[in-house]
Amino acid sequence: MSQSIDLPANALVALTRQSLIALRTALFRDAGASAVSPLQEAGFAGGEGMYDAFTRWLASRGLPAPDALAAAEFSIRATDFFREAGWGGMEVGALDGVATIDSPDWAESDPDYPLDFPGCYYSSGMLADFFGRLAGEPLAAMEVECRSMGAPRCRFLVGSADLLQHIYDEMARGVSYEEVATAG
């Protein structure tokens, strides 16, 4: 029998998608590009709690800690956890040097509120801290595809801050992130 996530015991709170989207929309409307930092910072602050909740969620199912799972098993369990927590499904993969996190239904994205740029900044902060804890070192996350831009999925890259900065800089010059990531 499947157990649901005990929100209070995991220092989590249920928040509707509509509230998250409304918050993001209001921040961009009122603060413009300055909304990015507070969203990322808030997400990053929540990464530890999400990682701890994931660790307890695994233990409640008789599974080992996240860092003890094989990559394929981690991907399955992370997908189950994030979907159950309301974030949407995810598939964890890799390009050369960076992890990829793909989701066809990520909670922070909103195809009905189109953006000219990826907009899941809260999620980028949260995923950076979450996966940094898994890796045992600081990591950064950057969304490179977003359902809010009309893409069929949200895609986050997770890796070192230096590598993601390099990918970002090259993307600004018109090079695709796939080209940069696979160029090594």
Stockholm file with secondary structure:
# STOCKHOLM 1.0

chainA/1-184         MSQSIDLPANALVALTRQSLIALRTALFRDAGASAVSPLQEAGFAGGEGMYDAFTRWLASRGLPAPDALAAAEFSIRATDFFREAGWGGMEVGALDGVATIDSPDWAESDPDYPLDFPGCYYSSGMLADFFGRLAGEPLAAMEVECRSMGAPRCRFLVGSADLLQHIYDEMARGVSYEEVATAG
#=GR chainA/1-184 SS CCCCCCTGGGTCCCCCHHHHHHHHHHHHHHHGGGGHHHHHHHHHHHHHHHHHHHHHHHHHTTCCCGGGSCHHHHHHHHHHHHHHTTSCCCEEEEETTEEEEEESSCTTCCTTSCCSSCCCHHHHHHHHHHHHHHHTSCCEEEEEECGGGTCSSEEEEEECHHHHHHHHHHHHTTCCHHHHHHHC
#=GC SS_cons         CCCCCCTGGGTCCCCCHHHHHHHHHHHHHHHGGGGHHHHHHHHHHHHHHHHHHHHHHHHHTTCCCGGGSCHHHHHHHHHHHHHHTTSCCCEEEEETTEEEEEESSCTTCCTTSCCSSCCCHHHHHHHHHHHHHHHTSCCEEEEEECGGGTCSSEEEEEECHHHHHHHHHHHHTTCCHHHHHHHC
//
